[in-house]
């Protein structure tokens, strides 16, 4: 990074317009996610809570294929594979045609994502070791993820005008977080590994890759191949959502047969509007046992570790890494931005909902007491991080509105804002 470089520069109009379109869709998904999580919490803690648990634990699927799973497991293993397929598409697009293709621009979100992973994990480990409960250390990865949909829902609720450069950074950071999270899931949360099914998964996965590389996008060809890959990866012991990311990586982004944008356009609404909210509905419905039960849960080392990791660790990791990168490279913030803006975005990164809930279930098991404590930590920690982010960003909203007005002004009416024209 050059000595006169700027952090959070605006970038090009095509990239800015693409990011805006992605964020618009994710914002709607975030609203649905919040509604689904709220409905689950109300139902699980109502007099009809046993019905919620019965629905969640109801099993369906062919036993012969090792796919007789509970409804909650189908939501986590099956529907989230769609979410992670879209993540794979987004990751490849970022590395091939987006900010991450340029090492200088990629350095900041990659470093911030790594810092935002290490610090909350260290805090979780420290809290549980201090409490004398090393058996809980398997949950170290629960507070490492950022939920972009939840974060954007917070921005929509408080009506902020976050500048394009910061929105782009938040999206890229979340994409890198998802990549790190899927690596962690594959490496640390695989209970057993059956090499036979994993080897067999190469056949349908390879055929899927060949088909999309040659421009074949017929659903009746790709869907069976993707489903077979998913089922075999599931049978191998690796979490089946990994299959979604790998298949997403095979889709071409540029070239004659580029179809990543086509798939993303078709599947992002399904991911944001169906897959993630349904998963949230079955994952967020923790029974707290009234105020007394909630108070007990909030004191548990797992809950404290998750909350501290999200509310303090994630923002500290993202902010400090960004600040140190600026100091070491002698880079400066872009015009009109302040370090308070970076702090606000870093606090938004502490909203770790979807992937955090998933890792919590993988770490502690579905329906366990410790798993419930992890969920309480994720829910309360994400809400606290979102509230703190809202306070910080609202305090800068007047400045952000001025930047927004400049970024959207189009005096010549050509459809491209003036700030992006030479």
Buried (B, 14 or more C-beta within 10 A) or exposed (E): BEEEBBBBBBBEBEBBBBBBEBBEBBBBBBBBBBBBBEBBBEBBBEEEBEEBBEBBBEEEBEEEEEBEBBBBBBBBBBBBBBBBBBBBBBBBBBBBBBBBEEEEBBBBBBBBBBBBBBBBBBBBBBBBBEBEBEEBBBBBBBBBBBBBBBBBBBBBBBEBBBBBBBBBBBBBBBBBBBBBBBEBBBEEBBEEEBEEBBEBBEEBBEBBBEBBBEEEBEEEBBEEBBBBBBBBBBBBBBBBBBBBBBBBBBBBBEEEBBBBBEBBEEBBBBBBBBBBBBBBBBBBBBBBEEEEBBEBBBEBBBBBBBBBBBBBBBBBBBBBBBBEBBEEBEBBBBEEBEEEBBBBBBBBBBBBBBBBBBBBBBBBEBBEEBBBBBBBBBBBBBBBBBEBBBEBBBEBBEBBEEBBEBBEEEEEEEEBBEBBEE
